[in-house]
Amino acid sequence: MFKTEKLDLDGKAKILARYLEKVPLLARLSLSERHRLGLLFRDRSYSKGMEIIRQGDKGNEFYIIVEGEVTVQLFNESKKTHENVAVLKPGDYFGETALLTSNRRTATIRAMDTVVVLVLDKDSFLRVFGEERMRVNFGKRGVECNVNRIQMDNKKNKKAISAEDTAPKKKIQQKRPSHLKTNKSDATKELIAAAVENNVLFAALDEDQIARIVDVMWELEVKKGYQLITQGEAGDNFYVVESGVFDVYVMKNGVEKLVATRTAQESFGELALMYNSPRSATVRVKFPFNCIINTQ
């Protein structure tokens, strides 16, 4: 695809920058920003049937498809086999979720034919889309689904996973009680804004958009042991911690494991909203705290 073998780094970057303009995710970036990415991306090829990423592995790279198609596979626990749930085509991207959250890969990606991808390492990804705040919105996206719904039945839970699910899901949300208002002190507004700005998924938002998020959020007090989020259920809320401490658990093979702890001025819950996916973890209160909720 890219005949760059005889070019220097800058020459390669110019060619990649021209291609990146055709990628919907990056089309709104300036030429200089795409050139900056062109200096960092590397192209790589995979043969038909090759595994590009594996569900459960740690994530260290972000990918954009240049040529060919890949299938997204999820492991069906009841059938003990991998099942195809979606197809990604040139211009699509994958691998960002594990980099943004430090969670393990949530799916396996396999080449359906000869595939060429652009690859960005984790450090570069977090730097350009986080620290440098390059305006890219990793929001909800539609992909062609081969299987609309996979149901995985375990002894204690049942969950449905879909890349673009049109069937109704069970709605689990903390609705704002009528007596709770969205009025906030200046200090609370600043805390929410800082938490949103520090979340790399919202790097594309400008000040006005962040201000609108701050305005509609409301406060919830929760006690020790309260389960705020349950793994596998649909998510309708995004949270910012105002005070207190809570623990994040992931259930795997029937065993629940503590994977993270969150404290004040940290946010969570955005992935299930932005990617139209079930909650990937359970969140419980370790010490009583206040959290600010957005139900958008």
C-alpha positions in Angstrom: 0.0 0.0 0.0 2.6 2.5 1.1 5.8 2.5 -1.1 7.9 4.2 1.5 11.0 2.0 1.7 13.3 4.5 0.0 11.9 7.6 1.7 13.2 9.3 4.8 11.0 9.6 7.9 9.5 13.0 6.8 8.7 11.6 3.4 6.9 8.6 4.9 5.0 11.0 7.3 3.7 13.1 4.3 2.4 10.0 2.6 0.7 8.7 5.7 -0.8 12.1 6.4 -2.5 12.2 3.1 -4.0 8.7 3.7 -5.1 9.7 7.3 -7.3 12.5 5.8 -9.5 9.7 4.3 -9.9 8.1 7.8 -13.2 9.4 9.3 -11.8 9.4 12.8 -9.0 11.7 11.8 -10.5 13.7 8.9 -11.0 16.9 10.9 -7.4 17.1 12.0 -5.2 19.8 10.5 -2.5 18.8 8.0 0.2 19.5 10.6 -1.6 17.2 13.1 -1.9 14.4 10.5 1.8 14.9 9.6 2.6 14.5 13.4 0.7 11.2 13.4 2.4 10.2 10.2 5.7 10.4 12.0 4.5 8.0 14.7 2.4 5.4 12.8 4.0 2.3 11.3 2.5 0.1 8.7 2.2 -3.7 9.2 0.7 -6.6 7.2 -1.1 -9.7 8.4 -2.0 -12.8 6.3 -5.4 -14.4 6.2 -6.4 -16.1 9.5 -3.7 -14.3 11.5 -4.6 -13.1 15.0 -3.9 -9.4 15.4 -5.0 -9.0 19.0 -6.3 -11.6 21.5 -9.1 -11.3 24.0 -7.7 -11.1 27.5 -4.2 -9.9 26.5 -2.7 -6.6 27.6 -3.0 -3.9 25.1 0.0 -2.0 23.8 -1.0 -0.8 20.3 -3.8 1.0 18.4 -4.7 0.1 14.8 -6.3 1.7 11.7 -7.2 -0.6 8.8 -5.7 0.4 5.4 -6.5 -2.7 3.3 -8.5 -5.9 3.9 -11.1 -6.8 6.5 -10.9 -8.2 10.0 -13.4 -10.1 12.1 -14.2 -9.2 15.7 -14.6 -12.4 17.9 -15.9 -12.9 21.4 -15.4 -16.0 23.5 -18.7 -17.7 24.2 -18.3 -19.2 27.7 -21.3 -21.5 27.4 -20.1 -23.0 24.1 -16.4 -22.7 24.8 -15.7 -21.2 21.4 -15.1 -17.9 19.7 -17.9 -16.4 17.7 -17.8 -13.7 15.1 -19.7 -10.5 16.1 -18.6 -7.8 13.7 -16.5 -7.0 10.6 -14.2 -4.0 10.4 -13.1 -2.5 7.0 -10.6 0.0 5.7 -10.9 3.3 7.6 -12.1 1.5 10.8 -10.0 1.4 13.9 -9.6 -0.9 16.9 -7.5 -1.4 20.0 -8.1 1.9 21.7 -10.2 0.7 24.6 -7.4 -1.3 26.3 -5.1 1.7 26.0 -7.6 4.2 27.3 -8.6 2.1 30.3 -5.6 -0.2 31.0 -8.0 -3.1 30.9 -7.2 -6.2 28.9 -8.3 -6.7 25.4 -12.1 -7.2 25.3 -12.2 -9.1 21.9 -10.0 -11.0 19.5 -9.3 -9.4 16.1 -8.4 -11.8 13.2 -7.5 -11.1 9.5 -10.2 -12.3 7.1 -7.8 -11.8 4.1 -4.5 -10.0 3.6 -4.7 -7.0 5.9 -2.6 -3.9 6.1 -2.9 -1.7 9.2 -1.3 1.4 10.6 0.0 0.8 14.2 0.5 3.3 17.0 2.3 2.3 20.2 0.6 2.9 23.6 3.0 5.7 24.7 2.6 7.6 21.5 -1.2 7.1 21.6 -1.6 8.4 25.1 0.7 11.3 24.4 -1.0 12.7 21.3 -4.6 12.0 22.3 -4.1 12.7 26.0 -1.3 15.1 26.9 -1.2 16.9 23.5 -5.1 16.8 23.4 -5.3 16.2 19.6 -9.0 16.6 18.9 -10.2 13.1 18.2 -13.5 11.7 19.5 -13.4 8.0 20.2 -17.2 7.8 20.3 -19.9 5.3 19.4 -19.4 3.8 16.0 -21.4 1.4 13.9 -19.8 -1.7 12.3 -21.3 -4.4 10.1 -22.5 -7.2 12.4 -22.4 -10.8 11.5 -24.1 -11.8 14.7 -26.5 -9.3 16.2 -26.4 -10.9 19.6 -24.4 -13.5 21.5 -25.8 -14.7 24.8 -23.4 -16.1 27.3 -25.0 -18.1 30.1 -23.2 -18.7 33.3 -24.5 -20.0 36.6 -24.9 -16.6 38.1 -25.3 -14.2 35.2 -26.5 -13.9 31.7 -25.3 -11.1 29.4 -25.7 -10.1 25.8 -22.9 -8.6 23.8 -23.2 -6.8 20.4 -21.2 -4.4 18.3 -24.4 -2.6 17.3 -27.3 -4.1 19.2 -30.9 -3.1 18.1 -32.6 -5.3 20.7 -33.7 -3.7 24.0 -31.4 -4.1 26.9 -32.1 -4.1 30.6 -31.7 -0.5 31.8 -29.9 -0.1 35.0 -29.5 3.6 36.0 -29.6 6.0 38.9 -32.4 8.4 37.8 -32.2 11.9 39.3 -34.7 12.2 42.1 -36.9 15.2 41.7 -35.7 16.8 44.9 -32.1 16.7 43.8 -31.0 19.7 41.7 -28.2 20.3 39.3 -27.0 23.4 41.1 -23.3 23.2 42.1 -20.7 25.3 43.9 -17.9 26.8 41.8 -15.5 24.3 43.5 -17.6 21.4 42.4 -17.9 22.7 38.9 -14.1 23.0 38.7 -13.7 19.4 40.1 -16.1 18.0 37.4 -14.4 19.9 34.6 -11.0 18.8 35.7 -12.1 15.2 35.8 -13.6 15.3 32.3 -10.6 17.1 30.9 -8.3 14.4 32.4 -10.3 11.6 30.7 -8.6 11.0 27.4 -11.9 9.8 25.8 -13.1 13.4 26.1 -10.0 15.0 24.6 -12.0 16.2 21.6 -14.4 18.3 23.7 -14.0 22.0 23.8 -14.7 24.3 26.8 -18.4 24.8 25.9 -19.1 21.1 25.6 -17.4 20.4 28.9 -19.4 23.2 30.5 -22.7 21.6 29.2 -21.7 18.3 30.8 -20.9 20.0 34.1 -24.3 21.8 34.1 -26.5 18.7 33.7 -24.7 16.5 36.3 -26.2 15.9 39.7 -25.0 14.6 43.1 -25.6 11.2 44.7 -24.5 10.1 48.2 -23.7 6.4 48.6 -22.8 4.3 51.6 -20.0 1.8 52.1 -20.7 -1.5 50.3 -23.1 0.1 47.8 -22.7 -1.4 44.3 -22.8 1.5 41.9 -22.2 -0.5 38.7 -22.6 -4.2 37.9 -20.4 -5.9 35.3 -22.4 -7.1 32.3 -25.4 -4.8 32.7 -26.3 -1.9 30.4 -24.9 1.4 31.4 -26.7 4.8 31.3 -24.6 7.0 33.6 -21.2 8.6 33.6 -19.7 9.4 37.0 -17.2 11.8 38.6 -16.0 11.1 42.2 -16.4 14.1 44.4 -15.1 12.4 47.6 -14.5 9.0 49.1 -12.9 5.8 47.7 -14.4 2.9 45.6 -13.1 -0.4 44.3 -13.3 -1.8 40.7 -13.8 -5.5 40.3 -13.8 -7.8 37.3 -15.4 -11.2 37.3 -13.6 -13.9 35.2 -14.2 -17.6 35.3 -16.4 -17.2 38.3 -13.7 -15.4 40.3 -14.0 -11.7 41.2 -10.7 -9.8 41.2 -9.9 -6.3 42.4 -8.4 -4.5 39.5 -8.4 -0.8 40.5 -9.2 1.8 43.1 -10.6 5.2 42.3 -10.7 8.4 44.4 -11.7 12.1 44.2 -11.6 13.9 40.8 -11.6 10.7 38.8 -14.3 9.7 36.4 -15.7 6.3 35.2 -18.6 4.8 33.4 -18.0 6.5 30.0 -17.1 3.4 28.0 -20.5 1.7 28.3 -22.1 4.9 27.0 -19.7 5.7 24.2 -19.3 2.2 22.8 -22.9 1.0 23.5 -21.5 -2.0 25.4 -22.3 -3.7 28.7 -20.4 -2.6 31.9 -16.9 -4.2 31.8 -16.5 -4.1 35.6 -18.3 -3.9 39.0 -17.9 -0.8 41.2 -18.4 -0.8 44.9 -18.0 1.8 47.6 -15.0 1.2 49.8 -15.5 4.4 51.9 -18.7 6.5 51.8 -18.5 9.3 49.1 -20.3 11.6 46.9 -20.4 11.2 43.2 -21.6 13.4 40.5 -23.7 11.7 37.8 -24.5 12.5 34.2 -27.4 10.4 32.7 -26.8 11.5 29.1 
